[in-house]
Amino acid sequence: MSIRATDRFLTAVIVTVPAALVAVLAGRPDAAALVAPWIVLLVLGLSRRSLESPTVSVVASAERVVVGDDIELTTSIEGGSGTISVSHQPSAEFWRRGEEDGPPANTRTEGVIADGAAELTCVLPASEWGQHDLGLVRYEVTHPYGLFRETGESAAVANVLVHPTPTQLHNLLAPWMVRRISGTHGSKELGRGIEYADVRPFTSGDSLREINWRASARSDELWVSQRHPDRATDVILLVDSFVESGHDVRTTVGLAIEAAVGLAESHLAVSDRIGLVELGGLVRWVSPGTGRLQLQRLTDGLLSTGLYANAAQRDLRVIPARVLPPRSFVVALSPLFDERFINALFMLSGRGHDVAVIECATVASENSSQDEGVAATRLLAGRVWEAERQIVRDRLAGRGVAVAAWGPGTHLDLVLSELTRRRQPMTRAGRR
């Protein structure tokens, strides 16, 4: 806390000091009588100057919100007296990264400390996903009689997790390999299920419920129906957090996080085990699991995804074997800019994992004010860049890894449909 005099104190001093000198030196007590109210104000104000400084604490209404929700911050003041003004200054990332308008206008509240306590409330909008702190809380306490003002700041008590807006998905990627656990993905093997596969003659031990009466009526023996069982699978979300200069990194990673959250919710809803691997400046992982608690773990891991420029050679071999189970379905979310991440995809495909890639790419903005020369140069550079991107996609397709591009403004369901279409010709013998 820092204490400073207000304009009222300076005015009182400027008025009373000359009047006191005139009253003493010139023998004019009436001059002192004229400024008697200011003298009384100074005496009372100085007598209250040594009051105990207030204790300020901040509490958020929720620790987890969704983008677009509001967070209510309650500032509690204990001790002190007078009027208080509280200004919340959260980090710029809290409401919107890159916004130049500054914080919302309703982040400043005022009140009066009555009986040594007060509570002030303000509302902050959460417009950007991520793990944010609430920044600093600056407050000013004006002492009684308004001669002195104390200023200070306090940090908020906890971080706030802002979740991306949930994406409702109607399509799911069908894995090539499944576990022997009931789920919703069709298996190539035969067993009890819903999807019809074939018929065969009745043998000892077959259930009467499996008899195909229509096929049996056309022959002299009983026939039973064979079906494909529904199985669950292990899905590993592989998020690329390598930083590539010269690109809209924030938007690109934002697309990856949004897709990862949507895929995690959809696959957990059909009893799949979901895991997470972040490969980039840091290597972090969440072991596969099921249930709502696993969704919370995955979301926390995704929201804490960091963008760190690092030239080190990151390798998936540092990840424990339980994080990448055999025959797992790896969905990579990457702009495919960094060669280290591409090599990791080749490594996973070589190990026998089922790999699919959602290419999170942003569309370059067009500037109509450019002259013809600059526009032609940018057009040529764009064609060269797209040719390089196509070479990367062809390299992955040659290893049996399908790639579908996703950009802003496109629903993720359309991307999943396109990825499913491209994966169908790549079915490998022996996978089921």
Helices and strands as residue ranges (DSSP letters): E 2-5, H 7-25, H 29-34, H 36-47, E 55-60, E 64-66, E 70-78, E 82-89, H 92-95, G 105-107, E 108-113, E 117-125, E 130-133, E 136-142, G 144-146, E 148-155, E 159-163, E 182-186, E 195-201, G 208-210, H 213-217, E 223-228, E 230-231, E 234-241, H 249-268, E 273-280, E 283-289, H 292-303, G 316-318, G 321-323, E 329-334, H 339-350, E 354-360, H 372-398, E 402-406, H 412-423, G 424-426
